[in-house]
Amino acid sequence: DKYFYIPARKEHRGVGGIFFDDLQQLDNGKDPLPFVKEVALGFMPSYLPLVEKSRNLPFTEEQRQWQLVRRGRYLEFNLLYDRGVRFGLDGQGRTESVMVSAPPLIAWKYNVVPEPGSPEATLVSTLQNPREWVH
């Protein structure tokens, strides 16, 4: 989670995810490739039921706007801090490949503060105080 922190906002760009950039070997000194393969093979069977369960849920225009603002935070992080994006935009990679990975729709709004007690406020609190998953 430390990598995905947006200092100016004092929050993380989102919840969850696995980052393998610096994984050279496991704590036990073994090759990480079998672990990475296991994670990859387990991802879709875990993720698809979640998507199937929620993909047809109705949503409000306010919820859609919130989603677009959060996508903006994702893009903000990527353009300002992500090592891979910076590498691609510094002329060392393929700029088009970097930019096409951005969300197709985002929103920028000034000083967005969610309503206290709302699911959006809970998310912001989580992003400002993330759980320590690995000890």
N, C-alpha and C positions, 0 to 999 in steps of 0.2 A: 504494500500500500504506500510505502514511503516514496516510491518512484512516481506514482500517479498523483502527487500532491500539487495543487495550484496555490503557490504562496500568496499571491495577491488577494485571493478569495478565502484563504485559510480553510480550504476544503479539498477533498479528493475528487477526481473527475467522475467517479462512479463506484459501484460496489462490485466485488467479485472479480474474478479473472486470475489468470496464471501468467506469469512473466518468466520466460526462460532465457533471456538474453545472457545472463551471467552464470548459467548453470553449466559448469565444466565437469563436475563429478558429484556424486551423491555424498552425503556425510560419511558414509561407510567406505568411501574411496572408489566405489564401483562406477562403471559407465552408466550415465543417466538415460541412455537410449531406450532400454526396456521400460523404464518408468514413464518416459514421455509417450511411448507407444501405448502403454496401458491407459494413460490419461486420455489420449486421443480416441481410443476404442471405446472408452466408457462415456465420452462426452455426449454423443448423439443419443444413445439410449436413455440418458438422464435428462437431456435438454428437450427432446422432441415431445415427451408427454406434457411438459410444462407449457410449451408453445401451443400444443393441441388444446389443452384445457382453457387457455386464456385468449386465444387468437380471435374468437368471435364475440368477446365481451363488448358490450356497448361502452362508449366513452363520450365525454362532453367536449365541447370546444375548448373549455378551460384546461382540461387534461391534455388535449392535443397541444395547446400552446406551451404547457409545462414541459411536455416531451421535447418540443422544438428548442426550448431554452436549454434543457439538459444536453441535447445534441450539440448546441452551441458551446457548452462547457467542454464537451469532448473535443470539438475542433480547436477550441482555444488552447487546451492542453497540448494537443498534437502539434499545432503550429509553433507554440512557444517553447515547449520543453521536451517533446519526444525525440530521443536520440535518432531513431530511424528516419523520422520525418526530416529532422535537421540535416542528416546525412544526405537524404534525397534532394533536398532543396539547396544544398550548398554546392551543387554541381557535381557531386560524386555519385549520384544515383539518377534515376529516371523521374523527373519532375511530374510528368503526366501520371505515372504509376502512383506517386504519392498523393496527388490531388484527387484522383478518381476514388481513392479509398475514403474520402471524406463523406459524411452524411449528405445526401442530395438536398435535404431541406433542413434548415436550422432557423433559430430566431435569436436575435440580440435584443434584449430589453434592459432598460436602465433600472438598477437597484430592485431586482425582483425579490420580494420577501413573501414567503408563503404564509397563509393564514395559520395562526397558532392552533395546534391540535390537529391539523390536517395531515393526510398521508404525505403531502409534499414537505411539510415542516419536519415530519419524522425522517424523511429521506435526508434533508439538509443536516439534521442533527447527526445522523449516521455518518454522513460524508465528512462532517467536522470532527467526529469522535469515533473513528473506525475501530472495529473489534480486532484484537490481536489474535490472528488465526494460528500462527506458529510461534511456539515458545522455545 
